[in-house]
Amino acid sequence: MLNKFGPSSHGEARLEYLDGDFRIISPGAYVICAVSGVHIPIDELKYWSVDRQEAYATPEAVLKRHFPEALKA
C-alpha cells in the first residue's frame, strides 16, 4: 500500500492494482479515473479494476464502466 514515509510527488502516480490493495510503480499524488478523468488522490483511492488495471473515482463510475446497461433503467 502507500508508503507514507517515502518521498512524495505532485504528479500522476502509476499503480499496479491488486486484489484488495495496490502497488506504487511510480510515486505521485493522484491517479486518474478511467471513466470521468477526475484526479483521485492516492490516499482516497477506493475503487479499481484488477482485470482492466484502472482506477475509478466513485461507485457510479465502476457501474458505468462494467455495467453500462444497468444505468439506463
mmCIF file of the N, C-alpha and C atoms, coordinates in Angstrom:
data_MODEL
# 
_entry.id   MODEL 
# 
loop_
_atom_site.group_PDB 
_atom_site.id 
_atom_site.type_symbol 
_atom_site.label_atom_id 
_atom_site.label_alt_id 
_atom_site.label_comp_id 
_atom_site.label_asym_id 
_atom_site.label_entity_id 
_atom_site.label_seq_id 
_atom_site.pdbx_PDB_ins_code 
_atom_site.Cartn_x 
_atom_site.Cartn_y 
_atom_site.Cartn_z 
_atom_site.occupancy 
_atom_site.B_iso_or_equiv 
_atom_site.pdbx_formal_charge 
_atom_site.auth_seq_id 
_atom_site.auth_comp_id 
_atom_site.auth_asym_id 
_atom_site.auth_atom_id 
_atom_site.pdbx_PDB_model_num 
ATOM 1   N N  . MET A 1 1  ? 0.844   -1.183 0.000   1.00 0.00 ? 1  MET A N  1 
ATOM 2   C CA . MET A 1 1  ? 0.000   0.000  0.000   1.00 0.00 ? 1  MET A CA 1 
ATOM 3   C C  . MET A 1 1  ? 0.885   1.242  0.000   1.00 0.00 ? 1  MET A C  1 
ATOM 4   N N  . LEU A 1 2  ? 0.300   2.352  0.194   1.00 0.00 ? 2  LEU A N  1 
ATOM 5   C CA . LEU A 1 2  ? 1.008   3.622  0.140   1.00 0.00 ? 2  LEU A CA 1 
ATOM 6   C C  . LEU A 1 2  ? 2.061   3.708  1.238   1.00 0.00 ? 2  LEU A C  1 
ATOM 7   N N  . ASN A 1 3  ? 3.258   4.073  0.851   1.00 0.00 ? 3  ASN A N  1 
ATOM 8   C CA . ASN A 1 3  ? 4.325   4.263  1.818   1.00 0.00 ? 3  ASN A CA 1 
ATOM 9   C C  . ASN A 1 3  ? 4.297   5.714  2.274   1.00 0.00 ? 3  ASN A C  1 
ATOM 10  N N  . LYS A 1 4  ? 3.722   5.979  3.423   1.00 0.00 ? 4  LYS A N  1 
ATOM 11  C CA . LYS A 1 4  ? 3.545   7.342  3.914   1.00 0.00 ? 4  LYS A CA 1 
ATOM 12  C C  . LYS A 1 4  ? 4.858   7.985  4.336   1.00 0.00 ? 4  LYS A C  1 
ATOM 13  N N  . PHE A 1 5  ? 5.922   7.196  4.460   1.00 0.00 ? 5  PHE A N  1 
ATOM 14  C CA . PHE A 1 5  ? 7.197   7.741  4.887   1.00 0.00 ? 5  PHE A CA 1 
ATOM 15  C C  . PHE A 1 5  ? 8.145   7.988  3.729   1.00 0.00 ? 5  PHE A C  1 
ATOM 16  N N  . GLY A 1 6  ? 7.766   7.554  2.537   1.00 0.00 ? 6  GLY A N  1 
ATOM 17  C CA . GLY A 1 6  ? 8.618   7.738  1.369   1.00 0.00 ? 6  GLY A CA 1 
ATOM 18  C C  . GLY A 1 6  ? 8.450   9.119  0.774   1.00 0.00 ? 6  GLY A C  1 
ATOM 19  N N  . PRO A 1 7  ? 9.243   9.412  -0.239  1.00 0.00 ? 7  PRO A N  1 
ATOM 20  C CA . PRO A 1 7  ? 9.158   10.728 -0.876  1.00 0.00 ? 7  PRO A CA 1 
ATOM 21  C C  . PRO A 1 7  ? 7.818   10.900 -1.573  1.00 0.00 ? 7  PRO A C  1 
ATOM 22  N N  . SER A 1 8  ? 7.282   12.099 -1.511  1.00 0.00 ? 8  SER A N  1 
ATOM 23  C CA . SER A 1 8  ? 6.019   12.350 -2.171  1.00 0.00 ? 8  SER A CA 1 
ATOM 24  C C  . SER A 1 8  ? 6.271   13.037 -3.499  1.00 0.00 ? 8  SER A C  1 
ATOM 25  N N  . SER A 1 9  ? 5.272   13.002 -4.330  1.00 0.00 ? 9  SER A N  1 
ATOM 26  C CA . SER A 1 9  ? 5.355   13.629 -5.627  1.00 0.00 ? 9  SER A CA 1 
ATOM 27  C C  . SER A 1 9  ? 4.050   14.366 -5.868  1.00 0.00 ? 9  SER A C  1 
ATOM 28  N N  . HIS A 1 10 ? 4.060   15.290 -6.804  1.00 0.00 ? 10 HIS A N  1 
ATOM 29  C CA . HIS A 1 10 ? 2.867   16.084 -7.024  1.00 0.00 ? 10 HIS A CA 1 
ATOM 30  C C  . HIS A 1 10 ? 2.112   15.675 -8.273  1.00 0.00 ? 10 HIS A C  1 
ATOM 31  N N  . GLY A 1 11 ? 2.686   14.852 -9.122  1.00 0.00 ? 11 GLY A N  1 
ATOM 32  C CA . GLY A 1 11 ? 2.060   14.488 -10.386 1.00 0.00 ? 11 GLY A CA 1 
ATOM 33  C C  . GLY A 1 11 ? 1.246   13.211 -10.283 1.00 0.00 ? 11 GLY A C  1 
ATOM 34  N N  . GLU A 1 12 ? 1.006   12.633 -11.438 1.00 0.00 ? 12 GLU A N  1 
ATOM 35  C CA . GLU A 1 12 ? 0.222   11.396 -11.524 1.00 0.00 ? 12 GLU A CA 1 
ATOM 36  C C  . GLU A 1 12 ? 1.080   10.195 -11.131 1.00 0.00 ? 12 GLU A C  1 
ATOM 37  N N  . ALA A 1 13 ? 0.507   9.328  -10.315 1.00 0.00 ? 13 ALA A N  1 
ATOM 38  C CA . ALA A 1 13 ? 1.181   8.095  -9.913  1.00 0.00 ? 13 ALA A CA 1 
ATOM 39  C C  . ALA A 1 13 ? 0.853   6.993  -10.909 1.00 0.00 ? 13 ALA A C  1 
ATOM 40  N N  . ARG A 1 14 ? 1.734   6.020  -10.998 1.00 0.00 ? 14 ARG A N  1 
ATOM 41  C CA . ARG A 1 14 ? 1.450   4.797  -11.748 1.00 0.00 ? 14 ARG A CA 1 
ATOM 42  C C  . ARG A 1 14 ? 1.351   3.674  -10.739 1.00 0.00 ? 14 ARG A C  1 
ATOM 43  N N  . LEU A 1 15 ? 0.232   2.943  -10.780 1.00 0.00 ? 15 LEU A N  1 
ATOM 44  C CA . LEU A 1 15 ? -0.013  1.881  -9.812  1.00 0.00 ? 15 LEU A CA 1 
ATOM 45  C C  . LEU A 1 15 ? -0.236  0.556  -10.505 1.00 0.00 ? 15 LEU A C  1 
ATOM 46  N N  . GLU A 1 16 ? 0.043   -0.513 -9.783  1.00 0.00 ? 16 GLU A N  1 
ATOM 47  C CA . GLU A 1 16 ? -0.385  -1.854 -10.180 1.00 0.00 ? 16 GLU A CA 1 
ATOM 48  C C  . GLU A 1 16 ? -1.522  -2.198 -9.234  1.00 0.00 ? 16 GLU A C  1 
ATOM 49  N N  . TYR A 1 17 ? -2.702  -2.447 -9.803  1.00 0.00 ? 17 TYR A N  1 
ATOM 50  C CA . TYR A 1 17 ? -3.887  -2.730 -8.991  1.00 0.00 ? 17 TYR A CA 1 
ATOM 51  C C  . TYR A 1 17 ? -3.961  -4.216 -8.701  1.00 0.00 ? 17 TYR A C  1 
ATOM 52  N N  . LEU A 1 18 ? -4.031  -4.540 -7.423  1.00 0.00 ? 18 LEU A N  1 
ATOM 53  C CA . LEU A 1 18 ? -4.066  -5.919 -6.949  1.00 0.00 ? 18 LEU A CA 1 
ATOM 54  C C  . LEU A 1 18 ? -5.405  -6.175 -6.266  1.00 0.00 ? 18 LEU A C  1 
ATOM 55  N N  . ASP A 1 19 ? -5.660  -7.419 -5.899  1.00 0.00 ? 19 ASP A N  1 
ATOM 56  C CA . ASP A 1 19 ? -6.880  -7.751 -5.160  1.00 0.00 ? 19 ASP A CA 1 
ATOM 57  C C  . ASP A 1 19 ? -6.809  -7.149 -3.767  1.00 0.00 ? 19 ASP A C  1 
ATOM 58  N N  . GLY A 1 20 ? -7.623  -6.127 -3.513  1.00 0.00 ? 20 GLY A N  1 
ATOM 59  C CA . GLY A 1 20 ? -7.698  -5.524 -2.195  1.00 0.00 ? 20 GLY A CA 1 
ATOM 60  C C  . GLY A 1 20 ? -6.556  -4.593 -1.837  1.00 0.00 ? 20 GLY A C  1 
ATOM 61  N N  . ASP A 1 21 ? -5.661  -4.327 -2.775  1.00 0.00 ? 21 ASP A N  1 
ATOM 62  C CA . ASP A 1 21 ? -4.505  -3.479 -2.497  1.00 0.00 ? 21 ASP A CA 1 
ATOM 63  C C  . ASP A 1 21 ? -3.955  -2.978 -3.828  1.00 0.00 ? 21 ASP A C  1 
ATOM 64  N N  . PHE A 1 22 ? -2.955  -2.139 -3.768  1.00 0.00 ? 22 PHE A N  1 
ATOM 65  C CA . PHE A 1 22 ? -2.265  -1.707 -4.970  1.00 0.00 ? 22 PHE A CA 1 
ATOM 66  C C  . PHE A 1 22 ? -0.801  -1.474 -4.639  1.00 0.00 ? 22 PHE A C  1 
ATOM 67  N N  . ARG A 1 23 ? 0.020   -1.513 -5.692  1.00 0.00 ? 23 ARG A N  1 
ATOM 68  C CA . ARG A 1 23 ? 1.454   -1.312 -5.549  1.00 0.00 ? 23 ARG A CA 1 
ATOM 69  C C  . ARG A 1 23 ? 1.831   -0.057 -6.338  1.00 0.00 ? 23 ARG A C  1 
ATOM 70  N N  . ILE A 1 24 ? 2.604   0.800  -5.728  1.00 0.00 ? 24 ILE A N  1 
ATOM 71  C CA . ILE A 1 24 ? 3.036   2.022  -6.395  1.00 0.00 ? 24 ILE A CA 1 
ATOM 72  C C  . ILE A 1 24 ? 4.242   1.713  -7.280  1.00 0.00 ? 24 ILE A C  1 
ATOM 73  N N  . ILE A 1 25 ? 4.075   1.929  -8.574  1.00 0.00 ? 25 ILE A N  1 
ATOM 74  C CA . ILE A 1 25 ? 5.144   1.712  -9.542  1.00 0.00 ? 25 ILE A CA 1 
ATOM 75  C C  . ILE A 1 25 ? 5.971   2.999  -9.688  1.00 0.00 ? 25 ILE A C  1 
ATOM 76  N N  . SER A 1 26 ? 5.267   4.117  -9.843  1.00 0.00 ? 26 SER A N  1 
ATOM 77  C CA . SER A 1 26 ? 5.898   5.447  -9.884  1.00 0.00 ? 26 SER A CA 1 
ATOM 78  C C  . SER A 1 26 ? 5.136   6.344  -8.922  1.00 0.00 ? 26 SER A C  1 
ATOM 79  N N  . PRO A 1 27 ? 5.804   6.965  -7.974  1.00 0.00 ? 27 PRO A N  1 
ATOM 80  C CA . PRO A 1 27 ? 5.109   7.784  -6.984  1.00 0.00 ? 27 PRO A CA 1 
ATOM 81  C C  . PRO A 1 27 ? 4.439   9.005  -7.613  1.00 0.00 ? 27 PRO A C  1 
ATOM 82  N N  . GLY A 1 28 ? 3.395   9.427  -6.963  1.00 0.00 ? 28 GLY A N  1 
ATOM 83  C CA . GLY A 1 28 ? 2.668   10.605 -7.388  1.00 0.00 ? 28 GLY A CA 1 
ATOM 84  C C  . GLY A 1 28 ? 1.588   10.921 -6.373  1.00 0.00 ? 28 GLY A C  1 
ATOM 85  N N  . ALA A 1 29 ? 0.890   11.998 -6.578  1.00 0.00 ? 29 ALA A N  1 
ATOM 86  C CA . ALA A 1 29 ? -0.132  12.440 -5.639  1.00 0.00 ? 29 ALA A CA 1 
ATOM 87  C C  . ALA A 1 29 ? -1.518  11.902 -5.975  1.00 0.00 ? 29 ALA A C  1 
ATOM 88  N N  . TYR A 1 30 ? -1.726  11.480 -7.238  1.00 0.00 ? 30 TYR A N  1 
ATOM 89  C CA . TYR A 1 30 ? -3.062  11.081 -7.662  1.00 0.00 ? 30 TYR A CA 1 
ATOM 90  C C  . TYR A 1 30 ? -2.989  10.083 -8.814  1.00 0.00 ? 30 TYR A C  1 
ATOM 91  N N  . VAL A 1 31 ? -4.141  9.451  -9.087  1.00 0.00 ? 31 VAL A N  1 
ATOM 92  C CA . VAL A 1 31 ? -4.361  8.681  -10.309 1.00 0.00 ? 31 VAL A CA 1 
ATOM 93  C C  . VAL A 1 31 ? -5.589  9.286  -10.982 1.00 0.00 ? 31 VAL A C  1 
ATOM 94  N N  . ILE A 1 32 ? -5.821  8.913  -12.214 1.00 0.00 ? 32 ILE A N  1 
ATOM 95  C CA . ILE A 1 32 ? -6.928  9.486  -12.970 1.00 0.00 ? 32 ILE A CA 1 
ATOM 96  C C  . ILE A 1 32 ? -8.026  8.446  -13.139 1.00 0.00 ? 32 ILE A C  1 
ATOM 97  N N  . CYS A 1 33 ? -9.272  8.864  -12.867 1.00 0.00 ? 33 CYS A N  1 
ATOM 98  C CA . CYS A 1 33 ? -10.427 7.985  -13.044 1.00 0.00 ? 33 CYS A CA 1 
ATOM 99  C C  . CYS A 1 33 ? -10.550 7.630  -14.523 1.00 0.00 ? 33 CYS A C  1 
ATOM 100 N N  . ALA A 1 34 ? -10.674 6.338  -14.821 1.00 0.00 ? 34 ALA A N  1 
ATOM 101 C CA . ALA A 1 34 ? -10.761 5.863  -16.197 1.00 0.00 ? 34 ALA A CA 1 
ATOM 102 C C  . ALA A 1 34 ? -12.064 6.265  -16.873 1.00 0.00 ? 34 ALA A C  1 
ATOM 103 N N  . VAL A 1 35 ? -13.083 6.620  -16.102 1.00 0.00 ? 35 VAL A N  1 
ATOM 104 C CA . VAL A 1 35 ? -14.379 6.972  -16.668 1.00 0.00 ? 35 VAL A CA 1 
ATOM 105 C C  . VAL A 1 35 ? -14.556 8.486  -16.778 1.00 0.00 ? 35 VAL A C  1 
ATOM 106 N N  . SER A 1 36 ? -14.284 9.194  -15.697 1.00 0.00 ? 36 SER A N  1 
ATOM 107 C CA . SER A 1 36 ? -14.573 10.631 -15.651 1.00 0.00 ? 36 SER A CA 1 
ATOM 108 C C  . SER A 1 36 ? -13.369 11.528 -15.898 1.00 0.00 ? 36 SER A C  1 
ATOM 109 N N  . GLY A 1 37 ? -12.156 10.990 -15.754 1.00 0.00 ? 37 GLY A N  1 
ATOM 110 C CA . GLY A 1 37 ? -10.962 11.797 -15.899 1.00 0.00 ? 37 GLY A CA 1 
ATOM 111 C C  . GLY A 1 37 ? -10.620 12.626 -14.671 1.00 0.00 ? 37 GLY A C  1 
ATOM 112 N N  . VAL A 1 38 ? -11.373 12.444 -13.594 1.00 0.00 ? 38 VAL A N  1 
ATOM 113 C CA . VAL A 1 38 ? -11.151 13.169 -12.339 1.00 0.00 ? 38 VAL A CA 1 
ATOM 114 C C  . VAL A 1 38 ? -9.861  12.681 -11.681 1.00 0.00 ? 38 VAL A C  1 
ATOM 115 N N  . HIS A 1 39 ? -9.123  13.585 -11.073 1.00 0.00 ? 39 HIS A N  1 
ATOM 116 C CA . HIS A 1 39 ? -7.930  13.213 -10.308 1.00 0.00 ? 39 HIS A CA 1 
ATOM 117 C C  . HIS A 1 39 ? -8.373  12.638 -8.969  1.00 0.00 ? 39 HIS A C  1 
ATOM 118 N N  . ILE A 1 40 ? -7.867  11.460 -8.621  1.00 0.00 ? 40 ILE A N  1 
ATOM 119 C CA . ILE A 1 40 ? -8.183  10.789 -7.364  1.00 0.00 ? 40 ILE A CA 1 
ATOM 120 C C  . ILE A 1 40 ? -6.917  10.788 -6.507  1.00 0.00 ? 40 ILE A C  1 
ATOM 121 N N  . PRO A 1 41 ? -6.913  11.510 -5.390  1.00 0.00 ? 41 PRO A N  1 
ATOM 122 C CA . PRO A 1 41 ? -5.745  11.455 -4.501  1.00 0.00 ? 41 PRO A CA 1 
ATOM 123 C C  . PRO A 1 41 ? -5.483  10.006 -4.070  1.00 0.00 ? 41 PRO A C  1 
ATOM 124 N N  . ILE A 1 42 ? -4.221  9.621  -4.042  1.00 0.00 ? 42 ILE A N  1 
ATOM 125 C CA . ILE A 1 42 ? -3.869  8.241  -3.700  1.00 0.00 ? 42 ILE A CA 1 
ATOM 126 C C  . ILE A 1 42 ? -4.472  7.814  -2.367  1.00 0.00 ? 42 ILE A C  1 
ATOM 127 N N  . ASP A 1 43 ? -4.461  8.687  -1.380  1.00 0.00 ? 43 ASP A N  1 
ATOM 128 C CA . ASP A 1 43 ? -4.984  8.305  -0.069  1.00 0.00 ? 43 ASP A CA 1 
ATOM 129 C C  . ASP A 1 43 ? -6.510  8.221  -0.040  1.00 0.00 ? 43 ASP A C  1 
ATOM 130 N N  . GLU A 1 44 ? -7.192  8.585  -1.130  1.00 0.00 ? 44 GLU A N  1 
ATOM 131 C CA . GLU A 1 44 ? -8.646  8.471  -1.221  1.00 0.00 ? 44 GLU A CA 1 
ATOM 132 C C  . GLU A 1 44 ? -9.087  7.400  -2.219  1.00 0.00 ? 44 GLU A C  1 
ATOM 133 N N  . LEU A 1 45 ? -8.140  6.704  -2.829  1.00 0.00 ? 45 LEU A N  1 
ATOM 134 C CA . LEU A 1 45 ? -8.449  5.679  -3.829  1.00 0.00 ? 45 LEU A CA 1 
ATOM 135 C C  . LEU A 1 45 ? -9.115  4.473  -3.170  1.00 0.00 ? 45 LEU A C  1 
ATOM 136 N N  . LYS A 1 46 ? -10.333 4.159  -3.616  1.00 0.00 ? 46 LYS A N  1 
ATOM 137 C CA . LYS A 1 46 ? -11.091 3.037  -3.055  1.00 0.00 ? 46 LYS A CA 1 
ATOM 138 C C  . LYS A 1 46 ? -11.568 2.041  -4.098  1.00 0.00 ? 46 LYS A C  1 
ATOM 139 N N  . TYR A 1 47 ? -11.661 2.464  -5.353  1.00 0.00 ? 47 TYR A N  1 
ATOM 140 C CA . TYR A 1 47 ? -12.269 1.632  -6.391  1.00 0.00 ? 47 TYR A CA 1 
ATOM 141 C C  . TYR A 1 47 ? -11.316 1.477  -7.568  1.00 0.00 ? 47 TYR A C  1 
ATOM 142 N N  . TRP A 1 48 ? -11.098 0.208  -7.986  1.00 0.00 ? 48 TRP A N  1 
ATOM 143 C CA . TRP A 1 48 ? -10.275 -0.060 -9.150  1.00 0.00 ? 48 TRP A CA 1 
ATOM 144 C C  . TRP A 1 48 ? -10.600 -1.433 -9.694  1.00 0.00 ? 48 TRP A C  1 
ATOM 145 N N  . SER A 1 49 ? -10.109 -1.701 -10.884 1.00 0.00 ? 49 SER A N  1 
ATOM 146 C CA . SER A 1 49 ? -10.281 -2.994 -11.538 1.00 0.00 ? 49 SER A CA 1 
ATOM 147 C C  . SER A 1 49 ? -8.922  -3.658 -11.684 1.00 0.00 ? 49 SER A C  1 
ATOM 148 N N  . VAL A 1 50 ? -8.814  -4.849 -11.155 1.00 0.00 ? 50 VAL A N  1 
ATOM 149 C CA . VAL A 1 50 ? -7.582  -5.626 -11.302 1.00 0.00 ? 50 VAL A CA 1 
ATOM 150 C C  . VAL A 1 50 ? -7.455  -6.064 -12.755 1.00 0.00 ? 50 VAL A C  1 
ATOM 151 N N  . ASP A 1 51 ? -8.550  -6.530 -13.355 1.00 0.00 ? 51 ASP A N  1 
ATOM 152 C CA . ASP A 1 51 ? -8.513  -7.027 -14.731 1.00 0.00 ? 51 ASP A CA 1 
ATOM 153 C C  . ASP A 1 51 ? -8.182  -5.926 -15.740 1.00 0.00 ? 51 ASP A C  1 
ATOM 154 N N  . ARG A 1 52 ? -8.771  -4.754 -15.573 1.00 0.00 ? 52 ARG A N  1 
ATOM 155 C CA . ARG A 1 52 ? -8.550  -3.648 -16.512 1.00 0.00 ? 52 ARG A CA 1 
ATOM 156 C C  . ARG A 1 52 ? -7.387  -2.749 -16.111 1.00 0.00 ? 52 ARG A C  1 
ATOM 157 N N  . GLN A 1 53 ? -6.898  -2.907 -14.865 1.00 0.00 ? 53 GLN A N  1 
ATOM 158 C CA . GLN A 1 53 ? -5.797  -2.093 -14.343 1.00 0.00 ? 53 GLN A CA 1 
ATOM 159 C C  . GLN A 1 53 ? -6.101  -0.603 -14.496 1.00 0.00 ? 53 GLN A C  1 
ATOM 160 N N  . GLU A 1 54 ? -7.272  -0.211 -13.954 1.00 0.00 ? 54 GLU A N  1 
ATOM 161 C CA . GLU A 1 54 ? -7.672  1.189  -13.982 1.00 0.00 ? 54 GLU A CA 1 
ATOM 162 C C  . GLU A 1 54 ? -8.420  1.560  -12.714 1.00 0.00 ? 54 GLU A C  1 
ATOM 163 N N  . ALA A 1 55 ? -8.388  2.850  -12.401 1.00 0.00 ? 55 ALA A N  1 
ATOM 164 C CA . ALA A 1 55 ? -8.989  3.372  -11.172 1.00 0.00 ? 55 ALA A CA 1 
ATOM 165 C C  . ALA A 1 55 ? -10.312 4.058  -11.489 1.00 0.00 ? 55 ALA A C  1 
ATOM 166 N N  . TYR A 1 56 ? -11.176 4.138  -10.461 1.00 0.00 ? 56 TYR A N  1 
ATOM 167 C CA . TYR A 1 56 ? -12.478 4.789  -10.582 1.00 0.00 ? 56 TYR A CA 1 
ATOM 168 C C  . TYR A 1 56 ? -12.690 5.708  -9.385  1.00 0.00 ? 56 TYR A C  1 
ATOM 169 N N  . ALA A 1 57 ? -13.280 6.866  -9.633  1.00 0.00 ? 57 ALA A N  1 
ATOM 170 C CA . ALA A 1 57 ? -13.485 7.857  -8.582  1.00 0.00 ? 57 ALA A CA 1 
ATOM 171 C C  . ALA A 1 57 ? -14.662 7.527  -7.676  1.00 0.00 ? 57 ALA A C  1 
ATOM 172 N N  . THR A 1 58 ? -15.697 6.888  -8.216  1.00 0.00 ? 58 THR A N  1 
ATOM 173 C CA . THR A 1 58 ? -16.930 6.639  -7.461  1.00 0.00 ? 58 THR A CA 1 
ATOM 174 C C  . THR A 1 58 ? -17.491 5.267  -7.799  1.00 0.00 ? 58 THR A C  1 
ATOM 175 N N  . PRO A 1 59 ? -18.408 4.767  -6.975  1.00 0.00 ? 59 PRO A N  1 
ATOM 176 C CA . PRO A 1 59 ? -19.087 3.508  -7.320  1.00 0.00 ? 59 PRO A CA 1 
ATOM 177 C C  . PRO A 1 59 ? -19.874 3.635  -8.625  1.00 0.00 ? 59 PRO A C  1 
ATOM 178 N N  . GLU A 1 60 ? -20.406 4.818  -8.895  1.00 0.00 ? 60 GLU A N  1 
ATOM 179 C CA . GLU A 1 60 ? -21.147 5.034  -10.139 1.00 0.00 ? 60 GLU A CA 1 
ATOM 180 C C  . GLU A 1 60 ? -20.237 4.875  -11.358 1.00 0.00 ? 60 GLU A C  1 
ATOM 181 N N  . ALA A 1 61 ? -18.995 5.312  -11.225 1.00 0.00 ? 61 ALA A N  1 
ATOM 182 C CA . ALA A 1 61 ? -18.030 5.154  -12.317 1.00 0.00 ? 61 ALA A CA 1 
ATOM 183 C C  . ALA A 1 61 ? -17.736 3.678  -12.571 1.00 0.00 ? 61 ALA A C  1 
ATOM 184 N N  . VAL A 1 62 ? -17.666 2.888  -11.510 1.00 0.00 ? 62 VAL A N  1 
ATOM 185 C CA . VAL A 1 62 ? -17.471 1.438  -11.650 1.00 0.00 ? 62 VAL A CA 1 
ATOM 186 C C  . VAL A 1 62 ? -18.634 0.840  -12.426 1.00 0.00 ? 62 VAL A C  1 
ATOM 187 N N  . LEU A 1 63 ? -19.852 1.189  -12.034 1.00 0.00 ? 63 LEU A N  1 
ATOM 188 C CA . LEU A 1 63 ? -21.033 0.671  -12.728 1.00 0.00 ? 63 LEU A CA 1 
ATOM 189 C C  . LEU A 1 63 ? -21.063 1.108  -14.186 1.00 0.00 ? 63 LEU A C  1 
ATOM 190 N N  . LYS A 1 64 ? -20.738 2.357  -14.428 1.00 0.00 ? 64 LYS A N  1 
ATOM 191 C CA . LYS A 1 64 ? -20.754 2.881  -15.786 1.00 0.00 ? 64 LYS A CA 1 
ATOM 192 C C  . LYS A 1 64 ? -19.768 2.125  -16.672 1.00 0.00 ? 64 LYS A C  1 
ATOM 193 N N  . ARG A 1 65 ? -18.608 1.767  -16.139 1.00 0.00 ? 65 ARG A N  1 
ATOM 194 C CA . ARG A 1 65 ? -17.576 1.072  -16.904 1.00 0.00 ? 65 ARG A CA 1 
ATOM 195 C C  . ARG A 1 65 ? -17.911 -0.411 -17.110 1.00 0.00 ? 65 ARG A C  1 
ATOM 196 N N  . HIS A 1 66 ? -18.373 -1.071 -16.043 1.00 0.00 ? 66 HIS A N  1 
ATOM 197 C CA . HIS A 1 66 ? -18.570 -2.523 -16.092 1.00 0.00 ? 66 HIS A CA 1 
ATOM 198 C C  . HIS A 1 66 ? -19.976 -2.943 -16.455 1.00 0.00 ? 66 HIS A C  1 
ATOM 199 N N  . PHE A 1 67 ? -20.975 -2.124 -16.118 1.00 0.00 ? 67 PHE A N  1 
ATOM 200 C CA . PHE A 1 67 ? -22.369 -2.476 -16.358 1.00 0.00 ? 67 PHE A CA 1 
ATOM 201 C C  . PHE A 1 67 ? -23.138 -1.267 -16.900 1.00 0.00 ? 67 PHE A C  1 
ATOM 202 N N  . PRO A 1 68 ? -22.759 -0.748 -18.053 1.00 0.00 ? 68 PRO A N  1 
ATOM 203 C CA . PRO A 1 68 ? -23.392 0.473  -18.565 1.00 0.00 ? 68 PRO A CA 1 
ATOM 204 C C  . PRO A 1 68 ? -24.903 0.324  -18.768 1.00 0.00 ? 68 PRO A C  1 
ATOM 205 N N  . GLU A 1 69 ? -25.352 -0.875 -19.094 1.00 0.00 ? 69 GLU A N  1 
ATOM 206 C CA . GLU A 1 69 ? -26.782 -1.094 -19.301 1.00 0.00 ? 69 GLU A CA 1 
ATOM 207 C C  . GLU A 1 69 ? -27.589 -0.943 -18.002 1.00 0.00 ? 69 GLU A C  1 
ATOM 208 N N  . ALA A 1 70 ? -26.962 -1.157 -16.859 1.00 0.00 ? 70 ALA A N  1 
ATOM 209 C CA . ALA A 1 70 ? -27.658 -1.041 -15.575 1.00 0.00 ? 70 ALA A CA 1 
ATOM 210 C C  . ALA A 1 70 ? -28.040 0.413  -15.275 1.00 0.00 ? 70 ALA A C  1 
ATOM 211 N N  . LEU A 1 71 ? -27.325 1.364  -15.825 1.00 0.00 ? 71 LEU A N  1 
ATOM 212 C CA . LEU A 1 71 ? -27.596 2.769  -15.550 1.00 0.00 ? 71 LEU A CA 1 
ATOM 213 C C  . LEU A 1 71 ? -28.636 3.355  -16.492 1.00 0.00 ? 71 LEU A C  1 
ATOM 214 N N  . LYS A 1 72 ? -29.054 2.599  -17.501 1.00 0.00 ? 72 LYS A N  1 
ATOM 215 C CA . LYS A 1 72 ? -30.038 3.096  -18.459 1.00 0.00 ? 72 LYS A CA 1 
ATOM 216 C C  . LYS A 1 72 ? -31.467 2.929  -17.997 1.00 0.00 ? 72 LYS A C  1 
ATOM 217 N N  . ALA A 1 73 ? -31.666 2.234  -16.883 1.00 0.00 ? 73 ALA A N  1 
ATOM 218 C CA . ALA A 1 73 ? -33.030 1.976  -16.389 1.00 0.00 ? 73 ALA A CA 1 
ATOM 219 C C  . ALA A 1 73 ? -33.660 3.194  -15.786 1.00 0.00 ? 73 ALA A C  1 
# 
